[in-house]
Structures are given as C-alpha cells and as structure tokens.
Amino acid sequence: MSTPDPRRDELRARLQLTRARIDRACLDAGRTERPTLIVVTKFFPAADVNRLAELDVRDIGENRDQEARVKVTEIADRGRLTVHFIGQLQTNKAASVARYADVVHSVDRPKLAQALGGAAARYGRCLETLIQVDLSQAPGRGGVQPTQARALADIVAATEGLNLRGVMAVAPLGADPAAAFERLAGLADGIRADHPSAQWISAGMSGDLEIAVRFGATHLRVGSAILGSRPPRG
C-alpha cells in the first residue's frame, strides 16, 4: 500500500480538471490532437515535480535560471521529463540554461540566439527553440516585435545548436486574448512558410487556455490551475 500523500491527491485532481478543460476545448474547436500540456512549476519544489512525473506529466516549465538549474538536479527521474525554459532570459544566463533546458520558448533577439546556440553546441546539445513575440508592447514583457519575427526566425534556424520549432506569446493584460492569439497564429503561418518544421505555437495559460486551443496552440503553459497559489518565497 502506498503512503498517503494529500499533495499528490490534490495535484491528481487538478490535473484531471485541467485535462478535461483541454479536451472540451479541443472538441469545441474541432481538433483531434490534444496540445502538449506544460505544467509551470516555477516557485514550487522538486518534490512537486516528482509527484507530477508520477502522475504522467512529461513537460514542465521554469522561468528563473537560478531556481531551475538547482531544481533540475533534484528531479528523481530527469529522463522522463522535458524541461521548458519559458521566462525572459538574459544573455549572460544563456550558457547555464543551455546545460539543462530541452526547450527554450523565449528567444527574442539575435544576441540571445547566438549565445544559446554557441553554448548548446559546446555542450554537444541542440535546443528546441521558439521565438517569443511581443503582442502587448508593455515594458518588461519580453518578445520580438511582430514585424521582426520572421527575420529572427531566419537567424535562429541558421544558428548551430538551435532547432527552430515555432513561436510563443503571452496574451496582453486586460485585453481580449482572442485577438492576440489570432495574430500569433498568422505570424506562425508566415514563419512556417519559410521553415516547415516550425510547427509549434506556445500560447495559453490557466485563464485563457480554451481560447489558445481555438487558435491552434500546440503547447499550453499552465501553472496555478494545477499547482495552486504560489508558495511564500523566502
């Protein structure tokens, strides 16, 4: 008999609800393939990541290198998980992230692409890479301007150590996410015309995942709906 674990039971219930939401959204959108669910584990301990792995989660998301690089070493079965780095990334942190991340969602400038690719190549790795697009024009949100996204995609595609897989965006605060996700889908189509392997659209979080599914998201980044409120930070 397994040891009772209320936290694991909580995560199981929240996962079931979230997966049901995704299934309903796919049905409403006429989609037959469920998007990849990335559980955003930032600020939560490795113990929760290990519980999620036991519950058949295969993708986790982190956005702070200082936290993520330690947490990854504490995962019981690292080989079962794909680690997505989804936060804004300073160029001087690129070498660190290139050591442990499998996917980087937040490439938004040539200098960062070159730093990531160079580090990955030195480590004998190839990082799946997405272009982060700024759909909000809000300071501090990160992302390349939409008019420059295709040019940056060309740079990423030509960079050793990187494999261009698509685009990522965060819906603007206080605005209708449908318009943003529709625009992102159009940008993704343009990039895909030049780079057919760039099939991914990373969009949608706990509050707007249904809308993201409607507009073709292939990857959903869901945190609070599964893990609950952030724990206090020391």
LUMFIRO-771001 format. One record per residue (C-alpha): x, z, y. Coordinates in Angstrom, 1 decimal, decimal comma, padded with zeros to 4 digits. Layout:
PT     px     pz     py
PT      X      Z      Y
...
***
This chain:
PT     px     pz     py
PT  000,0  000,0  000,0
PT  001,4 -001,0  003,4
PT  001,9  001,7  006,0
PT -000,9  001,8  008,6
PT  000,1  000,1  011,9
PT -002,5  000,2  014,6
PT -000,5 -002,1  016,8
PT -000,3 -004,7  014,2
PT -004,0 -004,5  013,6
PT -004,6 -004,9  017,4
PT -002,3 -007,9  017,5
PT -004,1 -009,4  014,5
PT -007,5 -009,1  016,1
PT -006,3 -010,5  019,4
PT -004,6 -013,4  017,7
PT -007,8 -014,2  015,8
PT -009,8 -014,2  019,0
PT -007,3 -016,5  020,8
PT -007,1 -018,9  017,9
PT -010,9 -019,1  017,8
PT -010,9 -019,9  021,5
PT -008,4 -022,7  020,9
PT -010,4 -024,1  018,0
PT -013,6 -024,1  020,1
PT -011,7 -025,8  023,0
PT -010,4 -028,5  020,6
PT -013,9 -029,0  019,2
PT -015,3 -029,4  022,7
PT -012,6 -031,8  023,7
PT -012,9 -033,9  020,5
PT -009,4 -033,0  019,4
PT -008,5 -032,7  015,8
PT -005,0 -031,3  016,1
PT -004,6 -027,7  017,4
PT -002,0 -027,3  020,1
PT  001,1 -025,1  019,4
PT  000,4 -021,5  020,4
PT  003,4 -019,9  022,1
PT  003,0 -016,1  022,3
PT  004,6 -015,0  025,5
PT  006,5 -011,8  024,6
PT  008,3 -011,1  027,9
PT  008,4 -007,3  028,6
PT  007,3 -006,5  025,1
PT  009,7 -005,1  022,5
PT  011,3 -006,9  019,5
PT  009,1 -004,7  017,3
PT  006,0 -006,6  018,6
PT  007,8 -009,9  017,9
PT  008,4 -008,9  014,3
PT  004,8 -007,9  013,9
PT  003,7 -011,3  015,3
PT  006,0 -013,1  012,8
PT  004,3 -011,2  010,0
PT  001,0 -012,5  011,4
PT  002,2 -016,1  011,1
PT  003,2 -016,6  014,7
PT  006,0 -019,1  014,8
PT  006,6 -019,6  018,5
PT  007,4 -017,0  021,1
PT  008,1 -017,4  024,9
PT  010,5 -015,5  027,1
PT  011,3 -015,9  030,8
PT  014,1 -013,5  031,6
PT  017,5 -014,1  030,1
PT  018,7 -010,6  030,5
PT  015,9 -009,4  028,3
PT  015,6 -012,3  026,0
PT  019,2 -012,6  024,9
PT  019,1 -009,0  023,6
PT  015,7 -009,2  022,1
PT  016,5 -012,2  020,0
PT  019,3 -010,3  018,3
PT  016,7 -007,7  017,2
PT  014,3 -010,1  015,6
PT  014,1 -009,4  011,8
PT  013,8 -013,0  010,7
PT  015,1 -015,2  013,5
PT  014,9 -018,3  011,3
PT  011,1 -018,1  011,2
PT  010,7 -018,3  014,9
PT  011,1 -020,9  017,6
PT  012,2 -019,3  020,9
PT  010,9 -021,0  024,0
PT  012,5 -020,1  027,4
PT  009,7 -020,6  029,9
PT  010,9 -018,9  033,1
PT  012,7 -020,1  036,1
PT  016,4 -020,4  035,2
PT  019,4 -020,0  037,4
PT  022,3 -022,4  036,7
PT  024,7 -019,6  036,1
PT  022,4 -018,3  033,3
PT  022,3 -021,7  031,5
PT  025,1 -021,1  029,2
PT  023,6 -017,8  028,0
PT  020,2 -019,4  027,4
PT  021,7 -022,3  025,6
PT  023,0 -019,9  022,9
PT  019,7 -018,6  021,7
PT  016,8 -020,7  023,0
PT  015,4 -023,5  020,9
PT  013,2 -025,0  023,7
PT  013,6 -024,8  027,5
PT  010,5 -025,5  029,5
PT  011,8 -025,0  033,0
PT  014,3 -027,7  033,8
PT  013,6 -028,7  037,4
PT  016,8 -030,1  038,8
PT  019,8 -032,2  037,7
PT  022,4 -029,4  038,2
PT  020,5 -027,2  035,7
PT  020,1 -030,1  033,2
PT  023,8 -030,7  033,3
PT  024,7 -027,0  032,9
PT  022,3 -026,6  030,0
PT  023,4 -029,7  028,3
PT  027,0 -029,0  028,7
PT  026,7 -025,5  027,2
PT  024,5 -026,7  024,4
PT  027,0 -029,4  023,5
PT  029,8 -026,9  023,5
PT  027,9 -024,7  021,1
PT  027,0 -027,6  018,8
PT  023,3 -027,4  019,7
PT  020,7 -029,7  021,0
PT  017,9 -028,1  023,1
PT  014,4 -029,4  023,2
PT  013,7 -029,8  026,9
PT  010,7 -030,1  029,2
PT  010,6 -031,0  032,9
PT  008,9 -028,3  034,9
PT  006,7 -029,9  037,5
PT  005,6 -028,1  040,7
PT  001,9 -028,7  041,2
PT  001,4 -025,9  043,7
PT  004,0 -026,3  046,4
PT  004,1 -022,5  046,5
PT  007,5 -020,9  047,2
PT  009,2 -019,3  044,2
PT  007,1 -021,0  041,5
PT  009,8 -023,5  040,5
PT  009,4 -027,1  039,4
PT  010,4 -030,5  040,5
PT  008,2 -032,4  042,9
PT  005,9 -034,8  041,1
PT  007,3 -037,8  042,8
PT  010,8 -036,9  041,4
PT  009,7 -036,0  037,9
PT  010,4 -039,4  036,3
PT  013,9 -039,6  037,8
PT  014,7 -036,1  036,5
PT  013,3 -037,1  033,1
PT  015,8 -040,0  033,0
PT  018,6 -037,6  033,7
PT  017,6 -035,2  031,0
PT  017,2 -038,0  028,5
PT  020,7 -039,2  029,2
PT  022,3 -035,7  029,0
PT  024,2 -034,7  025,9
PT  022,9 -031,5  024,4
PT  019,3 -032,1  025,6
PT  016,4 -033,8  023,9
PT  013,6 -034,7  026,4
PT  010,3 -033,7  024,9
PT  007,8 -033,7  027,8
PT  006,6 -031,8  030,8
PT  005,5 -028,2  031,8
PT  003,5 -026,8  034,7
PT  001,7 -023,7  035,9
PT -001,7 -024,2  037,5
PT -001,7 -023,3  041,2
PT -003,0 -019,8  042,0
PT -006,5 -019,8  043,5
PT -007,2 -023,5  042,8
PT -009,1 -025,4  040,2
PT -006,7 -025,8  037,2
PT -008,6 -028,9  036,0
PT -007,2 -031,0  038,9
PT -003,7 -029,7  038,3
PT -003,8 -030,3  034,5
PT -005,3 -033,8  035,0
PT -002,4 -034,6  037,4
PT  000,1 -033,3  034,9
PT -001,4 -035,5  032,1
PT -000,9 -038,5  034,3
PT  002,7 -037,6  035,0
PT  003,2 -037,1  031,3
PT  001,9 -040,6  030,6
PT  004,3 -042,1  033,1
PT  007,3 -040,3  031,6
PT  006,2 -041,2  028,1
PT  006,1 -044,9  029,0
PT  009,9 -044,7  029,6
PT  010,6 -042,1  026,9
PT  008,2 -042,4  024,0
PT  009,5 -039,2  022,3
PT  008,4 -037,1  025,3
PT  005,0 -036,2  023,8
PT  004,7 -032,6  024,8
PT  002,6 -031,1  027,6
PT  003,1 -027,4  028,1
PT  000,2 -026,1  030,1
PT -002,5 -023,4  029,9
PT -002,3 -019,6  029,7
PT -004,6 -016,8  028,8
PT -007,1 -017,6  031,6
PT -007,2 -021,3  031,5
PT -006,2 -022,5  028,1
PT -009,6 -024,2  027,4
PT -009,0 -026,4  030,5
PT -005,5 -027,2  029,4
PT -006,7 -028,3  026,0
PT -009,3 -030,6  027,6
PT -006,4 -032,4  029,5
PT -004,2 -032,8  026,5
PT -001,9 -029,8  026,4
PT  000,2 -029,8  023,2
PT  001,6 -026,3  023,9
PT -000,2 -023,2  025,2
PT  001,7 -020,2  026,7
PT -000,5 -017,2  026,0
PT  000,6 -013,6  026,7
PT -001,9 -011,0  027,9
PT -004,8 -012,2  025,7
PT -002,7 -011,4  022,6
PT -000,3 -008,6  023,7
PT -002,5 -006,9  026,2
PT -001,3 -005,5  029,5
PT  002,4 -005,3  030,2
PT  004,0 -002,1  029,2
PT  005,5  000,0  032,0
PT  009,0 -001,1  033,0
PT  011,7  001,5  033,3
***
